[in-house]
Amino acid sequence: MSHYIRFEAIKERLDGETVERMLEELGYRIRTHKTALREERTPSTVIYPDGHLHDFGAGKSYDIFDILTEFHGLSLPEAKGLVKNRLGLSNPGHTIAPTALSRPKPPPPHPDIQSDALKAEFDRFQRIDGNNQKHRDAIRDVVPEWLFDTAHKVDRARFETMARFDPGENCLVAGCFDEEFRMISYKWRRKRGIKWYTRPSSHSNRAITLRTLRTRPGTLHVIEGHRDALTATLLGINWIMLPTASWRMRDRSVEAVARAAHECGGHLIRFWAEDTAAYDAMRPFAERIGQRFNVEIRTYPGVESGKKLDLSDFTAKHSSIREVRDGTD
């Protein structure tokens, strides 16, 4: 074998599975094609089938050579040599095993993104245009198309305030704001695997996200996730969205639900669980709220068979907003 192997030829042999094995050898924990490059509660770095990585929390992309040089202190020639060794491309007797691999350098801290700076990023995406076919295709990935077409003009306007279109990924971008319309985060739904990824700000109140109180008096629907938030907005129902972490009995989350319930007239608070695990997680939260309000927890039809369903799935089974509202009240 020649002593010289083109850098691009090495890269061509690096697929996702190979990179995952290398990262595991370096001490990274891999879970469903994701890992963590920074200190974070939920791993946000995705390993794609072509072998490149993207850290959605930091908004940066890497390859295995970047990992070895930036996080482990290797020079680029050392990184190339190590990867060639792992791929079986090195000459016999010529191996590189840098001791620095056992002592990874901590990555630089995540930049403190202010709410107004994140809002400026969000506003650079395209506003939703119902006459644009690409926009409509992206909407259809998240909510039923008939729902967008038949929603009340007030609810359509709210939807178009919450959502933008990313022409690079051809997907919706959903903004998350607090009650004073300061941006907490935005999420976008990439085509690869149809998953949401988050771009957070330094906003301290991440446990309480957006809400819309459309009708008074009426039921307050407690939902989870941006897809449900966009669906509920077009349905014109009273709702407040809490992320999964909020089921940890945070006082500010409880008070946010209580304030919204008061504004809805305190008629009923209905928690919607996407599966049986979510039902169990919601129960202590609902019991605490239930000391002050009439509360119930519901699951969507079909959850009992083991499926994970949400409000958008439930809405797609109907053909009108009235049918959906009758089914949720």
N, C-alpha and C positions, 0 to 999 in steps of 0.2 A: 504494500500500500504506500502511496506517495506520502512524503513527510508533510506536504502542503495540501490542505483541504480548504476550499473556498468557504468563507464565512456564510455565504448564502446557502451553500450546500449543507452546512451544519444546521442552519435554521429550518431548512426544508424537512429535516428528519424529526423536528420537534412538534409533536401534536399534543393535545390536551392531556392525554393519559401519561405520556412521557414526562411532561412538565410536572404533573401531580406527583409522580413517583420521586422526582428530583426534590421537590419541595418537602415531601415527607422525610426524605433522607436528611434534609437540612433542619428538620424539627418542626415544620409547620403542620398544623392540624388541618386535614382536608375533610370537608363535610359537604356532600352533594355538589361537588365541583366549585366549592367556595372556600375561602380561607381568610385570615385576618393578617394584614400587614402592619396594623396599628393597634393600640390598645382600644378595644371597642367591645361592647356587650354582644353584638350580633355581627358575625363576619360579613363584610360587605365587598370583598374582593372576589370577582367571578373569574374562573379559569375557562376560557373558551376552547372549543374543539381544535382550533388552529394553534393553540399553545400560548396565545397572548393573554394577559391578565388586565383587568380594569378594576381599580379601587373606586367604587362609587362614592364612598364617604369623602375621599380627598379629591375626586374628579381627575385621577391620573391613570394612565395606561403604562404597562410594563411588559417586558419579556424576561425570560429567565436570566439573561445577561445583566439586565438592569437590577434584578434582585441581588445577584451576586456582587455587583460592584457598589450599589448604593447602600444595601443593608448589611453586607458582610465584609466590606473593605477590600475586595479583590481588585486587582487591575484587570483591564479588559483581556489582555493575553492570558492571565491566570484563569479568568472565567471561561474563556474559549477552551483552554486546556482541560478544565474540569468537566465541561459539558462533553467534549470529545471523549474523555475517559468513560463517562456514563453511557455514551452511545456506542462504545467499542470501536471508536475511530482512531485512537491513539496508537503510535508505534509501540511495540513491546519494549518494556523497560523504560518508557518515557511517560511518566505519570506525574500529575500535580495533585497534591492533597493539602491545600492550605490550612493551617491550624486556625485561621480566622473564622472558619466555618462554624466552629463550636461557640463563637462569641459574636452573635449578630449585633450590629450597631442599632441603637434605637432609631426609628425613622423620625424625621423632623415633625414637630407638632402640627396638628391640623390647623389651618388658618381660621381665625375667629371671624366668621362671615356675619356681618351685621344684617339686620332685617331689611334695611333700605337697600343695601347692596344686592341682597338676594332677590328683592323685588325688582330691581333694575335688570337682573339676569332674566327673570321670569317674563318681564315685559318685552324682552327682545324676541321671544317666540311669537309666532303669528297668531293674531286674533282669529277665533273660530268664524268661518264663513260657511253657512249652510248651503251655499250654492257651489262650493268647491268640492269636487268629487273625492280628492285625497282627504280632505277634512272629514267628509261624510264616512269614508272607509274607516278612518281612525275612531270616529264616534261609535261606529257599529262594533268595534272591538271591545267597547266598554259598556255601552247601553244599547237597548234595542232602538233601531232607527225610527220606528213608528213613534216611540216615546219622545224623541227629540222633535219630530215633526208636529206632534199634536200638543206639546206642552204649552201651558199658558205663557203669554209673552213676558210676564214678569219673571216666571221661572226660567224661561229661556235666557233672559238677560242675566239672571244670577249665574246660570250655568256658564255663560260666555265670559263672565267675570272670573269664575273659578278656574276655567280651563283655557289652555292655549294649544297650538299645534306646532310640533317640532318637525320641520321639513327634512332634517337630516335623518331622522328615524321613522318618519311618516307615522307618528303616534301622538296621542294626546299627552299634555303636560298638565297635571292637576295641582293647583296652588292650595296651600293650607294657611289660613289666617286666624289670628285671635279675634276677640270681640271688638278690638279697636282697629282692626284691619291691618295689623302689623304681620308681616310674613314670618311664619314659623318654618316652613319648608315647602319644597315642591317635589312632586313625584312624576316620573314619566314611565310609560309602559313600553319597553322595548319588544321588538318582534321575537327576539331569540327567547323562546320559552314563555313568551307572554307574561312577563313578570314586572312588577313595579319596583323602581329603584328611587332612592331618596337623596335629595340635596338639602341638608338642614342648615338653619342659621344658628346663631348663638343665642337665640331667644330662650329665656330661662323657663318658659311655661310650656314645655313640649308635651306635657301630660294632657292639656286641654287643647283641642283643635277646633275646627270650624263648626258652625251650626247655622241653621236657617229656621226661623219660626214664621211659618207662612199663614197659618190659620189660627184664630183664637175664638172661643176656647177649643181645645182639642187634645188628642193624645200626643204625647212627646215620645218619639221613637228614638231609642238609643241604639246606634249602629256602629259598625267597625269597618274602617277601610275607605279609601278614596273612591273606589268603584261604587260602593253603596252611597257615598255622599253625593256623587254626581247623579246617581239614579234617583235618590230621594229628593234632590233639588228639582228635577224635572217633574216628579210626581206631585210636587206642591204640598208635601206633608211637613209637619213640625219634626225636626230631627236635630240631634247633636251627635257628633262623631267622636269617639274616644279610641285611641290606639290600644293595642293589646296590653301594653305596659300599664295602662290606667286601671286595669282590673286589680291592681295591687293595693287597693284601698287608699289611694292618695286623697288627702282631705280636699285639695283644690279641685280634684275631679268630681268628688261628691258634691261640693258646693256649686260647681258649674252646672251639673245636672239639676240641682235643686233650684238654682236661679232660673234656668230655662223652664222648668216645670211651673214655677210661679207665674211666669210670663204667659204660659199656655193655659192658665186658669187652674192648674193643679188637678186636672181631670183624671189622667192616667199616664203612667210612665211604662212604656213597653220596651223591654230589652230583646234584641234579636240575636240569637246565637246561630253561627254558621255550621256548627257541628256539636256533638255531645260534649267534647272537651271544653269548648267555649261556654256551653251551658253551665258546666260545673264551675268554671272560672268566674262566671258572672254572678253566681248565686250569692256569695257573701257580700258583694257590692250591692246587689239588688236588695238583700235583706237589710242592709244599713239604710239605704234610701227609703225602704218600705216602712221604716219607723216614722216617716213624715208624710209619705204619699202612698197612693194606691199603685202598686207595682205588680207587674207580671213579666215572666220570661217566656218567649216563644222560640220555636225553631221552624224553619221552612219545611213544607211538605217534601219528604224524600230524605231528610237528614237521618231519620231513624234507620234507613237502610245502609248507613255508613258513608253516605256522600257528604261532601262539604259544599254547602250552597249559600248563596248570598241574595240580597234584595234584587240585584240585577237578574240573576237566574230566575227568581220567582216572577219578576216582571215580564221576562221573555216568554213565559207560558201563557200570557194573556194578550189581549188585542186592544185594550183601551185603558186609559188611566182610571176610569171609574171602576172597572173590574178589579184592578190592583188595589185601589183604595178600599173597596168593599172587602177584599181579602185580607187586608192588614188591619182593619178596624173591627 
